[in-house]
Amino acid sequence: MPRWSVLLSIVLLPNLSWAQTDKSPPPIPSLLPMQQVVPAALTAPLVNPGMGLYLAGTLNPNDLPPEAWFSPLLQIGYFRDDWSVLEPDAEGKYRFDEYFGPIFDLWVKRWQRRVAFRFMSENMHSRRQYVTPKWVFDAGVPAVKLKGLYTKEQIDPVFWDDRYLRIRERFIADLGITST
C-alpha cells in the first residue's frame, strides 16, 4: 500500500466512523435566528448606495452623462495619486486647494457624489521619479532605486524607517484635518 494511502486512511477513518454511528452533523451555534429574504424580481440594475461601481479619477464632465445607464449606479469618484503631487516642495507646504478644488467642484457640487482618495508613497505606474516627495529623502529617509513602468528610475522610501513613518503619519494626519 503506498505511503500516501496509509496517511489518508489515518486521517479519514476517524471521520468515517463518526459518520457511520451518527447521521446528523454536530449542531452549529447560532447567535441570530435564521431569516430567509426573497427580494422582488427586478429588470433594472440593483443599486447599492455608497458601494459598488465607482468612476476612476476623472475631471471631464462628459464622463458621467446623466442619461447614461450607469449614471445612477456611480456614487463615488476614486482618485489615486502620488504623495508628491500634494506636498512637492517642503514639509507642510501643501497644494490641497489646487488639487481638491476642481475635484470637489465637479464631483460634490455639480454631480452630488462622494469622492475617495489614495495617496501613494510608491507607484510603479507613476511617470514621476519621486512618488514620495524628494524633500523626504533630503531629510535623511533612506531610498531604494527601482525601475518604474514609465520611468528609468524611481526612488522609493524604506517603508519601515522611523523618519519615513513619522513624516508619513504627519502627512496622513494633516490630510485628515484638511478634509473635515
VEXPAKOL-376129 format. One record per residue (C-alpha): residue number from 1; residue in one letter; chain; y, x, z. Coordinates in pm, whole numbers, plus 50000, padded with zeros to 5 digits. Example, Ala and Ser with C-alpha at 12.3 -4.5 7.8 and 13.67 -1.06 7.14 Angstrom:
<tidos>
(1 A A (49550 51230 50780))
(2 S A (49894 51367 50714))
</tidos>
This chain:
<tidos>
(1 M A (50000 50000 50000))
(2 P A (50338 50150 49905))
(3 R A (50565 50255 50191))
(4 W A (50840 50004 50095))
(5 S A (50600 49709 50116))
(6 V A (50493 49809 50469))
(7 L A (50856 49822 50571))
(8 L A (50921 49485 50409))
(9 S A (50624 49334 50593))
(10 I A (50754 49461 50925))
(11 V A (51095 49306 50858))
(12 L A (50970 48973 50717))
(13 L A (50668 48894 50933))
(14 P A (50861 48803 51249))
(15 N A (51083 48572 51044))
(16 L A (50784 48411 50869))
(17 S A (50607 48344 51199))
(18 W A (50920 48165 51326))
(19 A A (50937 47961 51008))
(20 Q A (50571 47857 51041))
(21 T A (50597 47742 51401))
(22 D A (50939 47571 51395))
(23 K A (51055 47398 51079))
(24 S A (51414 47339 51195))
(25 P A (51671 47620 51189))
(26 P A (51844 47713 51512))
(27 P A (52144 47491 51593))
(28 I A (52486 47610 51478))
(29 P A (52755 47567 51742))
(30 S A (53045 47358 51617))
(31 L A (53395 47381 51753))
(32 L A (53523 47096 51538))
(33 P A (53339 46788 51421))
(34 M A (53240 46794 51055))
(35 Q A (53457 46584 50829))
(36 Q A (53397 46503 50465))
(37 V A (53704 46482 50242))
(38 V A (53685 46340 49892))
(39 P A (54015 46384 49705))
(40 A A (54118 46140 49438))
(41 A A (54047 46249 49082))
(42 L A (54350 46396 48902))
(43 T A (54432 46477 48544))
(44 A A (54743 46678 48638))
(45 P A (54735 47029 48788))
(46 L A (54681 47038 49163))
(47 V A (54999 47157 49336))
(48 N A (54965 47371 49646))
(49 P A (55323 47426 49769))
(50 G A (55405 47780 49863))
(51 M A (55073 47909 49731))
(52 G A (54904 47959 49401))
(53 L A (55099 48064 49095))
(54 Y A (55398 48294 49103))
(55 L A (55613 48442 48832))
(56 A A (55638 48819 48835))
(57 G A (55988 48954 48876))
(58 T A (56196 48806 48600))
(59 L A (56570 48763 48581))
(60 N A (56553 48586 48246))
(61 P A (56639 48215 48286))
(62 N A (56431 48136 47976))
(63 D A (56110 48245 48152))
(64 L A (56093 47923 48355))
(65 P A (56188 47632 48129))
(66 P A (56195 47307 48330))
(67 E A (55988 47122 48068))
(68 A A (55703 47379 48068))
(69 W A (55374 47253 48211))
(70 F A (55367 47537 48464))
(71 S A (55723 47492 48589))
(72 P A (55640 47263 48885))
(73 L A (55350 47489 48984))
(74 L A (55556 47806 49018))
(75 Q A (55707 47815 49364))
(76 I A (55752 48188 49417))
(77 G A (55910 48475 49226))
(78 Y A (55746 48808 49307))
(79 F A (55943 49131 49279))
(80 R A (55772 49467 49317))
(81 D A (55987 49775 49302))
(82 D A (56027 50132 49418))
(83 W A (56186 50206 49755))
(84 S A (56422 50449 49579))
(85 V A (56585 50156 49396))
(86 L A (56722 50013 49722))
(87 E A (56814 50332 49905))
(88 P A (56852 50602 49638))
(89 D A (57121 50834 49773))
(90 A A (57110 50861 50152))
(91 E A (56954 50715 50462))
(92 G A (57105 50376 50540))
(93 K A (57309 50365 50219))
(94 Y A (57162 50054 50060))
(95 R A (57208 49866 49735))
(96 F A (57099 49532 49884))
(97 D A (57377 49319 49736))
(98 E A (57343 49473 49391))
(99 Y A (56964 49433 49394))
(100 F A (56914 49098 49568))
(101 G A (57228 48917 49443))
(102 P A (57107 48838 49087))
(103 I A (56759 48752 49213))
(104 F A (56882 48502 49472))
(105 D A (57137 48355 49231))
(106 L A (56866 48270 48980))
(107 W A (56559 48202 49193))
(108 V A (56703 48045 49507))
(109 K A (57031 47887 49396))
(110 R A (56950 47784 49040))
(111 W A (56571 47730 49039))
(112 Q A (56543 47647 49412))
(113 R A (56237 47862 49452))
(114 R A (56133 48121 49707))
(115 V A (56104 48493 49646))
(116 A A (55869 48762 49772))
(117 F A (55931 49137 49762))
(118 R A (55732 49455 49785))
(119 F A (55895 49796 49800))
(120 M A (55660 50085 49744))
(121 S A (55657 50448 49852))
(122 E A (55407 50535 49580))
(123 N A (55364 50363 49246))
(124 M A (55167 50523 48966))
(125 H A (55319 50266 48725))
(126 S A (55675 50376 48801))
(127 R A (55877 50559 48544))
(128 R A (56058 50747 48821))
(129 Q A (55970 51089 48955))
(130 Y A (56072 50974 49305))
(131 V A (55941 50633 49413))
(132 T A (56022 50728 49770))
(133 P A (56388 50838 49766))
(134 K A (56440 51211 49709))
(135 W A (56653 51240 50022))
(136 V A (56339 51159 50230))
(137 F A (56180 51483 50108))
(138 D A (56509 51668 50154))
(139 A A (56489 51554 50521))
(140 G A (56163 51750 50560))
(141 V A (55890 51499 50475))
(142 P A (55604 51686 50306))
(143 A A (55527 51593 49948))
(144 V A (55228 51564 49721))
(145 K A (55275 51609 49347))
(146 L A (55075 51373 49127))
(147 K A (55078 51268 48764))
(148 G A (55205 50915 48708))
(149 L A (55103 50695 48419))
(150 Y A (55451 50727 48267))
(151 T A (55575 51049 48424))
(152 K A (55453 51406 48403))
(153 E A (55507 51442 48776))
(154 Q A (55555 51200 49061))
(155 I A (55649 51317 49409))
(156 D A (55481 51114 49684))
(157 P A (55505 51147 50063))
(158 V A (55234 51245 50304))
(159 F A (55196 50897 50447))
(160 W A (55081 50997 50796))
(161 D A (55367 51240 50856))
(162 D A (55567 51135 51164))
(163 R A (55902 51191 50991))
(164 Y A (55797 50975 50697))
(165 L A (55671 50699 50927))
(166 R A (55993 50700 51131))
(167 I A (56212 50678 50818))
(168 R A (55994 50412 50653))
(169 E A (55986 50199 50971))
(170 R A (56366 50212 50987))
(171 F A (56385 50101 50622))
(172 I A (56149 49809 50687))
(173 A A (56347 49704 50996))
(174 D A (56677 49720 50806))
(175 L A (56528 49523 50521))
(176 G A (56421 49253 50766))
(177 I A (56762 49235 50933))
(178 T A (56936 49213 50597))
(179 S A (56716 48934 50468))
(180 T A (56772 48695 50762))
</tidos>
